[in-house]
């Protein structure tokens, strides 16, 4: 007897800290010379061998043409994901390109388009799996071999994605951001048994977030992200409250607190902060799905950190702050 299994791509709770993983159109869209980011996520340690995901990226506005009000961005990101007793792993490397264009003379509305292309490898360790014929009288005998036939232990595939993103900044410390991206446009083959009909479903991601000034030192950032892949969907909504402790650009400091809900799956809390050009966060998922009977509400930890490199330049007071030029 056999069954068919379906699964989604990896995901991060702190999705805003992984811009290239969410939308290639966000490549190079920031005020600085280069942005370096890294994340680590571990989950399900309470009920099984923990699933672990590592990710890192670097991106930069490679070409700026202020007289044309446009920017060309370039970036790379790599991630490694290992899941379950079989160490089913995915290692993927991507290159991202973006074109960012100002939509008006006030330079406070931007539309960007991004492309991402890369290569990935899937691996599995069959020696760590147990099969029926290795059990005798209800007991597992590790010295008993098995007659299972496996086609291959790894394979490599190409991957192509694209996205759009719109940013509008009407005034200081207020911003609207909407984005949409489609991943796995080429629907790469995924079978370990050379079945050409087994392919990776396309994934559609939509994001929206804004900034609301609650006080001169308090900023609220509501966010939502939706993901659809095959028969699966994921909706996350919540927000981060930023308490600004020091507004001076040379010593800028803030504390960040966030609460989020992943519909029908988990709630999670996040704490972090910003210091100078560093941004860091730590979050914990509280499992609320039907698996909570086994997990006892325990989900997983996630840590993120990023740094923006920049050349110091005197900041001029403008009527409207420009996010990239």
C-alpha positions in Angstrom: 0.0 0.0 0.0 1.3 3.5 -0.8 0.3 7.1 -0.3 1.2 10.4 -1.9 2.6 13.2 0.1 2.7 17.0 -0.6 4.7 19.7 1.0 5.4 23.4 0.9 8.6 25.4 0.6 10.5 26.6 3.6 9.2 29.7 5.4 10.4 32.2 8.0 8.4 33.7 10.8 10.5 36.9 10.4 9.7 37.2 6.7 10.5 40.9 6.6 14.1 40.0 7.5 14.5 37.8 4.4 13.6 40.2 1.5 15.2 38.1 -1.3 13.4 35.0 -0.1 10.0 36.8 -0.2 10.3 38.9 -3.4 13.2 39.4 -5.8 11.9 42.9 -6.6 13.1 44.0 -3.1 16.7 43.4 -4.2 18.8 46.5 -3.7 15.9 48.6 -2.4 17.4 50.3 0.7 19.5 53.3 1.6 23.1 52.1 1.7 25.9 50.5 -0.2 25.3 46.8 0.6 23.0 44.7 2.9 24.1 41.5 4.5 21.4 39.3 6.1 21.4 35.9 7.9 18.7 33.7 9.5 18.5 30.4 11.4 15.2 28.6 12.2 14.7 25.4 14.1 11.3 23.7 14.8 9.6 20.5 16.0 12.3 19.7 18.4 9.6 18.8 20.9 8.3 15.9 18.9 11.0 14.8 16.5 14.4 15.4 15.1 14.3 19.2 14.6 13.9 20.7 11.2 16.6 23.2 10.6 16.9 26.0 8.1 19.9 28.3 7.5 19.8 31.3 5.1 22.1 34.1 4.2 22.0 36.8 1.5 23.8 39.9 0.3 22.4 42.6 -2.0 23.3 46.0 -3.2 22.0 48.9 -5.4 24.6 48.1 -8.1 23.9 51.1 -10.4 22.2 54.3 -9.3 21.2 56.9 -11.9 19.6 59.8 -9.9 19.1 61.9 -13.1 16.9 59.1 -14.5 15.5 58.4 -11.0 16.3 54.7 -11.3 18.3 52.0 -9.6 19.6 48.5 -10.7 19.9 46.0 -7.9 21.9 42.8 -7.6 21.9 40.2 -4.9 22.7 36.6 -4.0 21.1 34.3 -1.4 21.7 30.7 -0.3 19.8 28.5 2.1 20.2 25.0 3.5 17.2 23.1 4.9 17.4 19.7 6.6 14.2 17.9 7.7 13.4 14.6 9.5 15.3 11.4 10.3 16.3 10.9 6.7 18.0 14.3 6.7 16.0 15.2 3.6 17.9 18.3 2.6 17.7 21.2 0.2 20.6 23.5 -0.7 19.8 26.3 -3.1 21.8 29.2 -4.5 20.1 32.1 -6.3 21.0 35.3 -8.2 18.6 38.2 -8.0 18.3 41.3 -10.3 16.0 44.2 -9.9 15.0 47.4 -11.7 13.7 50.2 -9.5 12.1 53.3 -11.0 10.7 56.5 -9.3 7.2 57.3 -10.5 7.1 61.0 -9.8 9.3 64.1 -9.4 8.9 64.2 -5.6 10.8 60.9 -5.6 8.5 59.3 -3.0 6.8 56.6 -5.1 8.7 53.6 -6.5 7.9 50.6 -8.6 10.4 47.7 -8.9 10.6 44.6 -10.9 12.8 41.6 -10.0 14.0 38.4 -11.5 15.6 35.5 -9.6 17.4 32.4 -11.0 19.3 29.7 -9.3 20.2 26.0 -8.8 19.2 23.7 -6.1 20.0 20.2 -4.9 17.8 17.7 -3.0 19.4 15.0 -0.9 18.2 12.1 1.3 19.9 9.6 3.5 18.0 6.2 3.2 20.2 4.5 5.8 18.5 6.4 8.6 15.0 5.1 7.6 13.4 2.0 9.1 11.3 -0.4 7.0 8.7 -3.1 7.8 11.0 -6.0 7.1 13.4 -4.8 9.8 10.8 -5.3 12.5 10.4 -8.8 14.1 7.7 -9.5 16.7 7.2 -5.8 17.1 10.9 -5.0 17.7 13.3 -3.2 15.4 16.5 -5.2 14.5 19.1 -2.8 13.1 21.2 -5.7 11.8 18.4 -6.8 9.5 18.9 -5.4 6.0 16.1 -4.4 3.6 15.3 -5.1 0.0 14.0 -1.6 -0.9 15.1 -0.3 -4.2 15.9 3.4 -4.4 16.4 5.2 -7.7 18.7 8.0 -6.5 19.8 9.8 -3.4 20.1 13.3 -4.8 19.2 15.4 -7.8 19.8 19.0 -9.1 17.3 21.3 -10.7 17.0 24.9 -11.9 14.6 27.5 -10.5 13.2 30.8 -11.9 11.1 33.4 -10.1 9.9 37.0 -10.6 8.2 39.7 -8.6 6.8 43.3 -8.5 6.9 45.8 -5.6 5.5 49.2 -5.0 6.6 51.6 -2.3 4.9 55.0 -1.5 6.3 57.3 1.2 4.0 60.4 1.6 5.9 61.8 4.5 8.6 61.3 7.1 8.3 57.9 8.9 5.2 56.9 6.9 5.4 54.3 4.2 3.1 52.0 2.2 4.5 48.8 0.6 2.7 46.3 -1.6 4.4 43.4 -3.4 3.6 40.2 -5.3 6.0 37.4 -6.5 5.7 34.1 -8.3 8.3 31.4 -7.5 9.2 28.2 -9.4 7.9 29.6 -12.7 9.5 26.6 -14.5 7.9 24.0 -12.2 11.1 21.9 -11.9 11.0 18.1 -11.6 11.1 16.8 -8.1 11.0 13.0 -8.2 13.5 10.7 -6.5 12.2 7.9 -8.8 12.6 9.6 -12.1 8.9 10.4 -12.5 8.6 13.4 -14.8 5.1 14.1 -13.6 6.2 15.0 -10.1 7.0 18.7 -10.2 7.4 21.6 -7.8 4.2 23.7 -7.8 4.5 27.4 -8.4 4.2 29.6 -5.3 2.5 33.0 -5.2 3.4 35.4 -2.4 1.6 38.7 -1.7 2.8 41.2 0.9 1.6 44.4 2.4 2.8 46.6 5.2 2.8 50.2 6.4 4.2 52.5 9.0 2.0 54.5 11.5 3.4 57.1 13.8 1.7 56.6 17.2 4.0 59.1 18.9 7.2 61.0 18.1 9.1 58.0 19.4 6.8 55.1 18.7 6.1 53.6 15.2 3.7 50.8 14.5 4.4 48.5 11.4 1.4 46.3 10.6 2.2 43.5 8.1 0.5 40.7 6.2 1.9 38.0 4.0 0.0 35.4 2.0 1.5 32.3 0.3 -0.3 29.9 -2.0 1.4 26.7 -3.4 -0.6 23.9 -4.9 -3.3 22.9 -2.4 -1.6 24.7 0.5 -2.0 28.3 1.7 -0.4 30.3 4.5 -1.6 33.6 5.9 0.4 35.6 8.5 -0.7 38.9 9.9 0.6 41.0 12.8 2.8 43.9 13.4 6.0 45.3 15.0 6.1 48.2 17.4 9.3 50.2 17.3 10.3 52.3 20.3 13.0 54.8 19.1 15.5 55.4 21.9 18.0 57.6 19.9 17.1 59.4 16.7 20.6 60.6 15.9 21.8 59.0 12.7 25.2 58.4 14.2 23.9 56.5 17.2 20.4 55.5 16.1 18.9 52.9 18.5 15.4 51.3 18.8 13.7 48.4 20.5 11.3 46.3 18.5 8.4 44.1 19.7 6.1 42.1 17.5 3.1 39.8 17.7 1.9 37.6 14.8 -0.6 34.9 13.9 -0.2 32.3 11.3 -3.7 31.3 10.5 -4.7 27.8 11.7 -1.1 27.0 12.6 0.7 29.2 15.2 1.1 32.4 17.0 4.5 33.9 17.6 6.2 36.7 19.4 9.3 38.6 18.3 11.8 40.8 20.1 14.7 42.7 18.6 16.2 46.1 17.9 18.3 48.3 15.8 21.6 49.9 16.6 23.4 52.0 14.0 23.1 49.9 10.9 22.5 46.6 12.7 19.0 45.0 12.8 18.4 41.8 14.8 15.5 39.8 16.0 14.5 36.6 17.8 11.1 34.9 17.7 9.4 31.9 19.0 6.4 30.0 17.5 3.6 28.7 19.7 2.0 25.8 17.9 -1.8 26.0 17.8 -2.6 23.5 15.1 -4.0 20.0 15.5 -0.4 18.9 16.2 -0.5 20.7 19.5 -1.6 17.4 21.2 2.0 16.1 20.5 3.9 19.4 20.5 2.2 20.7 23.7 2.2 24.1 22.0 6.0 24.1 21.5 7.0 25.3 18.0 10.5 26.6 17.2 13.0 29.4 17.5 14.2 31.8 14.8 17.0 34.3 14.9 17.8 37.0 12.3 20.4 39.6 11.9 21.3 42.1 9.1 23.7 44.9 8.6 23.7 47.7 6.0 27.1 49.0 4.9 27.1 52.7 4.0 29.5 55.6 3.4 29.0 58.4 5.9 27.5 61.4 4.4 25.9 64.5 6.1 22.2 64.1 6.2 20.2 67.1 4.8 16.8 67.9 6.0 14.4 67.3 3.1 10.7 67.9 2.8 10.3 64.3 1.9 13.0 61.7 2.8 14.1 59.7 -0.2 14.5 55.9 0.6 17.2 55.1 -1.9 19.0 58.1 -3.5 
